[in-house]
Amino acid sequence: MKYNFNITTIDKYIIKKFIGTYIASILIIIGIVIIFDISEKIDDFVEKDAPLKAIIFNYYGNFIPYYANMLSPLFVFITVIFFTSKMAANSEIIAILAGGISFKRLMYPYMLSAIAIGTFTLLLGWFVIPPANKGRLAFEDKYIKKQFENKSRNIHYQISPGTFMYAETFSTWNNTAYKFTLESIEGHSVISKLSAESAQWDTIKDCWKLRNYHLREYKGDSEIITSGKTLDTTLVITVEDFYRKEDSYESFNFFKLNNLIETQKMRGDQMVKFALIEKHTRVAMPFSAIILTIMGVALSSRKRRGGIGINIGVGIALSFSYILFLRFSQMFVHTDALPPYLALWLPNLLFAVVAGVLYRIAPK
């Protein structure tokens, strides 16, 4: 059977309902979230004298798109459940199907809307929200969170092929790495070894200032030793690498995040797990719009005696369970139980199976 995929009046009606209800649900829920967030953080704002302009524009101006995008699956599912249940209660779905439109064709405007929303959230997550997150995170670090401390010990990095860096500790108080060592290895032989009592980041010169250093260079059977009080040196690694936290990756766009992942893999940096989680979450969540739309239509297209309240309750429960499952699946990455791409796509795969089953039985 051939289907007419031209946009009809009914399609426009459903798309208008979908997009309009989606935007309205975002405004309502984000408004509620902001009210709770203000009540929770008002003491921090007052205690640390946060300027009103910074609160409005730097924090909440960047807070809104971040949480709207993060909760997009919730908005999509509730939107579909709400307006489709209302259409079913008004016998509009029955009238559409009785007019010769199949259930599969009925899904067409829903899928167009879901794909549009998914594409929009994907582009937002990769290119628009990361710069906004940078301002939001900077505000949180200054006015809400405690000062960051790098508590890592025995820090090892391969900063470039054959070049290895070691620091016993790093102090965020004075941007200094203590018991600093830099080794260059070629094959199985050490070419040079640079040791220093400390390496402090010079913010003016953008370089590391070594104190009480010793440089050993190995050439054949000979060894050349050089030492001194101070030495300025430039490395691929900068002070920003020692300040990187779990949420720092939220401020990287598509290209910067991919480059950082490659760099961290080369260095053997354990923080690469957080970067991979951020990358695959940004890709997996927009696709959930399609899966949850299919599930929502299948659940709410039938007229129920209890009205739309039951459908909305089921919709909220399932959408929250999806977000919870998505967060829980990150634990599989941290425990090395599953690779990041599989762990973060697991909720989509499981909910896709459920959506497929519901879609098959919905027309009956």
C-alpha positions in Angstrom: 0.0 0.0 0.0 1.3 3.4 -1.0 1.1 6.3 1.5 0.7 10.0 0.7 3.5 11.8 2.6 2.5 15.3 1.6 1.7 17.5 4.5 -2.1 17.6 4.9 -4.4 19.7 7.1 -4.5 17.0 9.7 -0.7 16.8 9.7 -0.4 20.5 10.3 -2.9 20.3 13.1 -1.0 17.5 14.9 2.4 19.2 14.3 1.0 22.5 15.6 -0.3 20.7 18.7 3.0 18.9 19.2 5.3 21.8 18.9 3.0 24.2 20.8 2.5 21.8 23.7 6.2 21.0 23.8 7.2 24.7 24.1 4.4 25.3 26.7 5.6 22.3 28.8 9.2 23.6 28.7 8.2 27.1 29.9 6.0 25.7 32.7 8.5 23.0 34.0 11.6 25.2 33.7 9.8 28.0 35.5 9.1 25.6 38.4 12.7 24.4 38.4 14.0 28.0 38.5 11.7 28.7 41.5 13.1 25.7 43.4 16.7 26.5 42.4 16.4 30.1 43.6 15.0 29.0 47.0 17.8 26.6 47.3 20.7 28.9 46.4 19.4 32.3 47.6 21.6 32.0 50.7 24.7 31.5 48.6 23.8 34.5 46.4 23.4 36.8 49.5 26.4 35.4 51.4 28.8 35.8 48.4 27.3 39.1 47.2 26.5 37.8 43.7 25.5 40.7 41.5 21.9 40.6 40.3 23.0 41.1 36.7 25.3 38.0 36.9 22.5 36.0 38.5 20.0 36.8 35.8 22.3 36.7 32.7 25.4 34.6 33.6 23.6 32.0 35.6 19.9 31.7 34.8 20.4 32.9 31.3 22.6 29.9 30.7 20.7 27.7 33.2 17.5 27.6 31.1 18.9 26.2 27.8 21.0 23.7 29.7 18.2 22.1 31.7 15.7 22.5 28.9 17.9 20.4 26.7 18.8 17.9 29.4 15.1 17.3 30.2 14.0 17.3 26.5 13.0 13.6 26.6 10.7 14.4 29.6 9.1 17.3 27.7 8.6 15.3 24.5 7.0 12.3 26.2 4.7 14.4 28.4 3.8 16.5 25.4 2.8 13.5 23.2 0.9 11.8 26.1 -1.0 15.0 27.0 -2.3 16.3 23.6 -2.8 12.8 22.1 -4.8 11.7 25.2 -6.9 14.8 24.8 -7.5 14.1 21.1 -8.5 10.5 22.0 -10.8 11.7 24.7 -12.5 14.1 22.2 -12.8 11.1 19.8 -10.5 12.9 17.3 -8.2 9.9 16.9 -11.2 7.7 16.2 -12.5 10.1 13.6 -9.1 10.3 11.9 -8.8 6.5 11.7 -12.4 6.1 10.6 -11.6 8.5 7.7 -9.3 5.9 6.1 -6.0 7.1 7.6 -4.0 4.2 8.9 -2.3 4.2 12.3 1.1 4.1 10.5 0.1 7.2 8.5 -1.1 8.9 11.7 2.4 8.6 13.0 3.9 10.6 10.1 3.3 14.2 11.6 4.4 12.9 15.0 7.7 11.6 13.5 8.3 14.8 11.6 7.9 16.8 14.9 10.1 14.3 16.8 12.9 14.4 14.2 12.8 18.3 14.1 13.0 18.4 18.0 15.7 15.8 18.1 17.8 17.6 15.4 17.3 20.9 17.2 18.4 19.5 20.6 21.4 17.7 19.0 22.7 21.0 17.4 22.0 22.8 20.7 23.9 20.2 22.7 26.9 20.3 20.4 27.3 23.9 19.5 25.1 26.4 21.4 24.8 25.1 25.0 28.6 24.4 25.6 29.5 28.1 25.4 26.5 28.9 27.7 27.7 26.2 30.1 31.1 27.9 30.3 29.4 31.0 31.8 27.2 29.0 34.1 30.0 26.9 35.5 32.2 30.0 36.0 29.3 31.5 38.0 28.8 28.4 40.1 32.6 28.1 40.8 32.7 31.7 42.0 29.4 32.1 43.9 28.0 28.6 44.7 30.5 25.8 44.9 33.6 25.5 47.2 37.0 26.3 45.7 38.2 23.4 43.6 41.1 21.3 44.9 43.0 18.8 42.9 43.5 16.0 45.4 45.1 13.6 42.9 48.5 12.1 43.9 51.2 10.5 41.7 49.9 12.1 38.5 51.2 10.4 35.4 50.6 11.7 31.8 52.0 10.9 28.4 51.9 14.4 27.1 53.1 13.4 23.7 54.4 10.1 22.1 57.5 9.1 24.0 57.3 12.0 26.5 56.0 11.3 30.0 55.3 13.7 32.8 55.0 12.9 36.6 54.0 15.0 39.5 53.6 13.8 43.1 50.9 16.4 43.8 49.4 19.6 42.4 48.4 22.6 44.5 45.5 24.8 43.2 46.4 27.4 45.8 49.6 28.4 43.9 49.3 26.5 40.7 52.3 24.4 41.5 53.2 20.7 40.7 55.6 19.2 43.2 58.3 16.6 42.7 58.0 17.2 38.9 59.6 14.8 36.4 59.7 14.9 32.6 61.1 11.9 30.7 61.8 11.4 27.0 61.9 7.8 25.9 62.9 6.4 22.5 62.3 2.7 22.0 63.4 1.2 25.3 66.0 3.8 26.1 65.7 7.0 28.2 66.9 10.0 26.1 66.6 12.6 28.8 65.2 13.1 32.2 64.3 16.5 33.7 63.6 16.7 37.4 62.6 19.6 39.5 61.6 20.3 43.1 58.5 22.1 41.8 56.9 23.4 38.5 54.8 26.6 38.9 52.5 27.9 36.2 53.5 31.4 35.1 50.2 33.2 34.1 52.1 36.0 32.4 54.4 33.9 30.2 52.0 30.9 29.9 54.8 28.5 30.7 56.0 26.4 33.6 58.7 27.8 35.9 60.9 24.9 37.3 62.7 25.4 40.5 65.9 23.5 41.6 66.0 21.5 38.4 68.3 18.8 37.1 68.5 17.7 33.5 70.1 14.5 32.5 70.8 13.8 28.8 71.9 10.3 27.7 74.0 10.1 24.5 75.4 6.6 24.0 77.4 5.7 27.1 77.8 9.4 28.2 75.6 11.4 30.4 75.4 15.2 30.4 74.0 16.8 33.6 72.7 20.3 33.8 71.2 22.0 36.8 70.1 25.4 38.0 67.8 27.3 40.3 65.0 28.2 37.7 64.1 27.2 34.2 61.1 28.3 32.1 59.7 25.6 29.9 56.7 25.2 27.6 54.8 21.9 27.6 51.8 20.6 25.8 50.0 20.3 29.1 48.8 23.5 30.7 47.4 24.5 34.1 43.9 24.0 32.8 44.5 20.3 32.6 45.0 20.1 36.4 41.7 22.1 37.0 39.5 19.8 34.8 36.5 18.5 36.7 33.7 16.1 35.9 31.4 18.9 34.7 34.1 20.7 32.8 33.4 18.8 29.6 29.9 20.4 29.4 31.6 23.5 28.1 33.3 21.8 25.1 31.7 21.9 21.7 31.7 19.0 19.2 35.2 19.6 17.8 36.9 20.5 21.0 35.4 17.6 22.9 36.6 15.1 20.2 40.1 16.6 20.2 40.2 16.5 24.0 39.2 12.8 24.0 42.0 11.9 21.6 44.5 13.8 23.7 43.3 12.2 27.0 43.4 8.7 25.5 47.0 9.3 24.4 47.9 10.6 27.9 46.2 7.7 29.6 44.1 10.2 31.5 41.4 8.5 33.6 39.2 11.6 33.2 38.6 10.5 29.6 35.6 8.5 30.9 33.7 11.7 31.8 34.5 13.1 28.3 33.2 9.9 26.6 30.1 10.0 28.8 29.4 13.6 27.8 29.9 12.8 24.1 27.7 9.8 23.9 25.0 11.4 26.1 24.7 14.3 23.7 24.2 11.9 20.8 21.9 9.4 22.5 19.4 11.8 24.1 18.2 13.6 20.9 17.4 10.1 19.4 15.2 9.4 22.4 12.7 12.0 21.1 11.8 9.6 18.3 11.6 6.5 20.6 9.5 8.2 23.3 7.2 9.8 20.7 6.3 6.3 19.3 5.8 5.0 22.8 3.7 8.0 23.8 1.4 7.8 20.8 0.9 4.0 21.2 0.0 4.5 24.9 -2.3 7.5 24.6 -4.1 7.0 21.3 -6.8 4.9 22.8 -9.7 6.5 24.7 -9.7 5.4 28.4 -12.5 5.6 31.0 -10.2 7.2 33.5 -9.5 10.2 31.2 -6.2 11.7 30.4 -5.0 11.7 34.0 -3.9 8.1 33.9 -2.0 8.6 30.6 -0.2 11.6 32.0 0.8 9.7 35.1 2.1 6.8 33.1 3.9 9.3 30.8 5.6 11.1 33.6 6.7 7.8 35.3 8.1 6.4 32.1 9.9 9.6 31.1 11.5 10.0 34.5 12.5 6.3 34.4 14.3 6.9 31.1 16.3 9.9 32.5 17.1 7.9 35.6 18.1 4.9 33.6 20.3 7.1 31.4 22.1 8.5 34.5 22.4 5.1 36.1 23.9 3.6 32.9 26.9 5.9 33.4 27.9 3.7 36.3 28.5 0.9 33.8 31.2 3.1 32.3 32.9 4.0 35.6 33.0 0.4 36.6 34.3 -0.7 33.2 31.4 -3.1 32.8 30.4 -1.7 29.4 32.1 0.6 26.9 30.7 4.2 26.9 28.9 4.0 23.6 27.0 0.9 24.6 26.2 2.0 28.1 24.8 5.4 27.1 22.8 3.8 24.2 21.4 1.0 26.4 18.3 3.0 27.6 17.5 3.9 24.0 17.8 0.2 22.9 15.6 -1.1 25.7 13.0 1.6 25.3 13.0 1.1 21.5 12.1 -2.5 22.1 9.2 -1.4 24.4 8.1 1.2 21.9 8.2 -1.4 19.1 5.9 -3.8 21.1 3.5 -1.0 22.0 3.4 0.2 18.4 2.5 -3.2 17.1 -0.4 -3.7 19.5 -1.7 -0.1 19.5 -3.8 -0.4 16.3 -5.6 -3.4 17.8 
